[in-house]
Amino acid sequence: MAKVLDGPAIAAAIKRETAEEVRALSTHGIRPGLAAVLVGHVPASEIYVRSKVQTCAELGLYSDLISPPDTVTTEEMLDLVRSLNDRDDIDGILIQLPLPKQVDAKFLLDAVDPAKDVDGFHPVNAGKLQAGRPALAPCTPAGILEILKRSSLPISGQHAVVVGRSDIVGKPVAMLLLHENATVTICHSKTRDLGAVTREADILVAAIGRPGFVTPEMVKPGATIIDVGINRITTREEVDRFFAGDARREATFAKRGSTIVGDVHPKAYEVSGAYTPVPGGVGPLTIAMLMANTVRAAKMRRGL
Ligand SMILES: NC(=O)c1ccc[n+]([C@@H]2O[C@H](COP(=O)([O-])OP(=O)(O)OC[C@H]3O[C@@H](n4cnc5c(N)ncnc54)[C@H](OP(=O)(O)O)[C@@H]3O)[C@@H](O)[C@H]2O)c1
């Protein structure tokens, strides 16, 4: 039986430790603070940001939710970012993506002080990560490493295959695995005979954005699967393809008209030795690591 890697439990442990650090910092008069910038009214973004702000409150961090209108210009956003860079009560700046079309997102993210870049997207932090220097690493990749380490799964000497090369997930997780002495292969849409490569993986990270893309024959028996994908499926045909005979999923689909599937076909989990389910795997780690990064940024900025 494949072992289920329990994302919510690992995220809860990280949050407990982070709350502990926040309490310890408070004895020195320091309260780590996160600014969350949410532009306009994108329902999914509103849900994400609300839960980030709520988690700050639960762990004792200060948070400031700033909501510019969706007509905001790049120049106005730049002024906002510069003011947040200058504020001493703010240790982390989070700009929720996507931004409206008229805002130059790359230009803006580059304007965030790297010391407050708790998403780890700034080129300075990407460069530090590559160079193996202390850096704020992107939250989802950092969370994946926590799942592996806290589940006592070996990384050193393992062959890790990462499918996906985005700046947000694929590249940074590959770099983190490399620093932990895995032998890393990065695959993408131009990779030839992808299945032959993924079948070599002791650790298979799927960050593709395609529902159930990794099928059982692409997985080496006993491998660890980290399924990063979050794909909403809305058709009966898709539900039948991925969840035939799964009463819980049927019930979810009947109630909501949709359900979530990862980038790995659920049948492929059965071939693995351990896997992160979707939902309930990597997802909860992202917010936990955002909190941990904010506390880390608060300490690094003060030389603690
Ligand atoms: N759990 C979380 O908190 C969390 C956080 C972030 C993202 N996600 C999820 O993770 C998934 C990936 O996100 P992302 O931002 O990294 O996506 P992305 O920027 O769209 O990158 C997708 C990557 O997959 C590769 N790819 C696409 N089709 C492929 C194919 N047929 N064969 C091999 N590789 C292929 C692409 O290759 P090319 O570079 O060649 O185009 C690209 O590198 C999404 O489902 C997203 O929702 C989850």
The ligand as an SDF file (V2000), in Angstrom:
LIG
                    3D

 48 52  0  0  0  0  0  0  0  0999 V2000
   -0.0940   23.3640   -4.5570 N   0  0  0  0  0  0  0  0  0  0  0  0
    0.1300   24.6570   -4.7400 C   0  0  0  0  0  0  0  0  0  0  0  0
    0.0910   25.4280   -3.8210 O   0  0  0  0  0  0  0  0  0  0  0  0
    0.4820   25.1260   -6.1250 C   0  0  0  0  0  0  0  0  0  0  0  0
    1.2850   26.2530   -6.2960 C   0  0  0  0  0  0  0  0  0  0  0  0
    1.6320   26.6130   -7.5980 C   0  0  0  0  0  0  0  0  0  0  0  0
    1.1590   25.8790   -8.6800 C   0  0  0  0  0  0  0  0  0  0  0  0
    0.3420   24.8170   -8.4650 N   0  0  0  0  0  0  0  0  0  0  0  0
   -0.1570   23.9880   -9.5690 C   0  0  0  0  0  0  0  0  0  0  0  0
    0.9510   23.3130  -10.1410 O   0  0  0  0  0  0  0  0  0  0  0  0
    0.7660   23.1560  -11.5400 C   0  0  0  0  0  0  0  0  0  0  0  0
    1.9530   23.7760  -12.2590 C   0  0  0  0  0  0  0  0  0  0  0  0
    2.0110   25.1610  -11.9920 O   0  0  0  0  0  0  0  0  0  0  0  0
    3.0740   26.1200  -12.6930 P   0  0  0  0  0  0  0  0  0  0  0  0
    2.7770   27.5090  -12.2430 O   0  0  0  0  0  0  0  0  0  0  0  0
    4.4290   25.5680  -12.5020 O   0  0  0  0  0  0  0  0  0  0  0  0
    2.5990   25.9310  -14.2360 O   0  0  0  0  0  0  0  0  0  0  0  0
    3.1890   26.5520  -15.5940 P   0  0  0  0  0  0  0  0  0  0  0  0
    3.8980   27.8220  -15.3330 O   0  0  0  0  0  0  0  0  0  0  0  0
    2.0600   26.5200  -16.5620 O   0  0  0  0  0  0  0  0  0  0  0  0
    4.2740   25.4670  -16.0340 O   0  0  0  0  0  0  0  0  0  0  0  0
    3.8900   24.2030  -16.4960 C   0  0  0  0  0  0  0  0  0  0  0  0
    5.1050   23.4150  -16.9060 C   0  0  0  0  0  0  0  0  0  0  0  0
    4.6690   22.1440  -17.3480 O   0  0  0  0  0  0  0  0  0  0  0  0
    5.2880   21.8430  -18.5810 C   0  0  0  0  0  0  0  0  0  0  0  0
    4.4160   21.0550  -19.4470 N   0  0  0  0  0  0  0  0  0  0  0  0
    3.2360   21.4230  -19.9990 C   0  0  0  0  0  0  0  0  0  0  0  0
    2.7710   20.4420  -20.7900 N   0  0  0  0  0  0  0  0  0  0  0  0
    3.6850   19.4470  -20.7390 C   0  0  0  0  0  0  0  0  0  0  0  0
    3.7870   18.1770  -21.3740 C   0  0  0  0  0  0  0  0  0  0  0  0
    2.8440   17.7520  -22.2230 N   0  0  0  0  0  0  0  0  0  0  0  0
    4.8580   17.4110  -21.0970 N   0  0  0  0  0  0  0  0  0  0  0  0
    5.8180   17.8280  -20.2660 C   0  0  0  0  0  0  0  0  0  0  0  0
    5.7880   19.0470  -19.6370 N   0  0  0  0  0  0  0  0  0  0  0  0
    4.7250   19.8380  -19.8940 C   0  0  0  0  0  0  0  0  0  0  0  0
    5.5510   23.1930  -19.2450 C   0  0  0  0  0  0  0  0  0  0  0  0
    6.6090   23.0140  -20.1780 O   0  0  0  0  0  0  0  0  0  0  0  0
    7.1800   24.2440  -21.0890 P   0  0  0  0  0  0  0  0  0  0  0  0
    8.0140   25.0600  -20.1780 O   0  0  0  0  0  0  0  0  0  0  0  0
    7.9670   23.5520  -22.1450 O   0  0  0  0  0  0  0  0  0  0  0  0
    5.9610   24.9660  -21.6050 O   0  0  0  0  0  0  0  0  0  0  0  0
    5.8980   24.0600  -18.0460 C   0  0  0  0  0  0  0  0  0  0  0  0
    7.2710   24.0360  -17.7550 O   0  0  0  0  0  0  0  0  0  0  0  0
   -0.5820   23.7980  -11.8370 C   0  0  0  0  0  0  0  0  0  0  0  0
   -1.5850   22.7780  -11.8090 O   0  0  0  0  0  0  0  0  0  0  0  0
   -0.8040   24.7460  -10.6840 C   0  0  0  0  0  0  0  0  0  0  0  0
   -2.1790   24.9640  -10.4140 O   0  0  0  0  0  0  0  0  0  0  0  0
    0.0080   24.4140   -7.2090 C   0  0  0  0  0  0  0  0  0  0  0  0
  1  2  1  0
  2  3  2  0
  2  4  1  0
  4  5  1  0
  4 48  2  0
  5  6  2  0
  6  7  1  0
  7  8  2  0
  8  9  1  0
  8 48  1  0
  9 10  1  0
  9 46  1  0
 10 11  1  0
 11 12  1  0
 11 44  1  0
 12 13  1  0
 13 14  1  0
 14 15  2  0
 14 16  1  0
 14 17  1  0
 17 18  1  0
 18 19  2  0
 18 20  1  0
 18 21  1  0
 21 22  1  0
 22 23  1  0
 23 24  1  0
 23 42  1  0
 24 25  1  0
 25 26  1  0
 25 36  1  0
 26 27  1  0
 26 35  1  0
 27 28  2  0
 28 29  1  0
 29 30  1  0
 29 35  2  0
 30 31  1  0
 30 32  2  0
 32 33  1  0
 33 34  2  0
 34 35  1  0
 36 37  1  0
 36 42  1  0
 37 38  1  0
 38 39  2  0
 38 40  1  0
 38 41  1  0
 42 43  1  0
 44 45  1  0
 44 46  1  0
 46 47  1  0
M  CHG  2   8   1  16  -1
M  END
$$$$
